[in-house]
Each structure stands twice: as C-alpha cells, then as structure tokens.
C-alpha cells in the first residue's frame, strides 16, 4: 500500500530564503508525482508534474526533483516571497488515472 | 478555457439528510475524480469516473456514491449524513488521453457542514 509522507509539517522562513520541501513514498512503482499548492479554504493548484521517467521539472522559481529508487521528491523554492505562504501537497499516482495518494502537506509561512 | 467548476461552494445540512454535489470538468477532460479533505485525515480519494463508468473507488462506505453524465459532468451524493462527513469535497479532472501525463486539475471545492 502506497504511503506518502511530507516533512516538515510546518515551516516558517524570512522572505528571500531558498527552501526545500520534502516528500517520500513507500512504493517506487509510480506513474507520476504532482506538487500542489493550497491556500486556506481553497482548492488545489497544480504546480509541477513529474513523470516517472523524468528526474526534475522547473517552473519559474520552483524546481521539483524525483528519485524513484529512494522514494523521494523535493520541491525547491528560490527567493521565497510572502505570497508563497500556503500549504504544499505532494501526491503520487500509480497509473494514468485520477487516483492520487496525498501526503499530509507542509504549511509554509514566509515572513516579510 | 474554464477550469473545474464545483457547485454549491458552501452548504449546511443536518444529520440524516442527503446531499448532492456537482462538478463540471475542464472542457475535453473525460476523467472526473472526487476527494474528501478533512483536518484529521487529509485528502482521501473517493472515486473516479471515466466515460460514465466508475473506474476506481476508495475506501468509503456505500453512503457515498457518484455518477457521470455523457457530457462528463459528475455528481456525488452522500446519503444519511453524519457529523463526520463535514469536509471540503474536491473534484478533479484530467484529459486521460492514451499515454497522457495524468495531470489532475482541481476545482475550488464544496464545503459541507453537517450539524
């Protein structure tokens, strides 16, 4: 049974810092891994999708990496801004379906 | 291109009642999935519909059901509501083309409060 863990559960940093969010999964037979952002009371916004054959994806100040053999993914946020404050969720898919297994999320606060 | 649309956004029900939530996927997307989000359990997969057929199902009791229409719009129903059903219900759609990326796009959710 696939399990997804995100560490840390919460993180507070000053504006401008580079930071790394971690995601680990127990079964390396994944189809893809997706990082989402969720603002309080809102839905999920897709940030980055990494296919199982890929090692990393980049979008603006965000970079996500995937190491299937070790069951890990990281989300790197460069030059953090207060607007980055949100909960970041990692989710793993085992096939091209709508079923994802989510981690519990990391709540990020970026202080001005 | 419009995103995933969920209605209603907020609703309050009492125990024992039933509720129906609606989801309109992104145009051209054929797969619709439903998730329940609570502070204690996080995001949990309910079920997925593709071409009007349930393709995947999570570990929820039979009180939770859904369906998909020929235009890919989907509804989920919860019967005999319990206090523990209070949650944010999220709908997601994906294009699901053969060999596709499997990327999911979520709506804003329906916030259900059961009193």
Interface residues (C-beta under 8 A of the other chain):
Chain A: X31 X32 X34 X36 X41 X42 X43 X44 X45 X46 X49 X51 X89 X91 X93 X95 X96 X97 X98 X99 X100 X101 X102 X103 X104 X105
Chain B: X4 X6 X31 X32 X33 X42 X43 X44 X45 X48 X50 X55 X56 X58 X88 X90 X92 X93 X94 X96 X99 X100 X101 X102 X103 X104 X105 X106 X107 X108 X109 X111
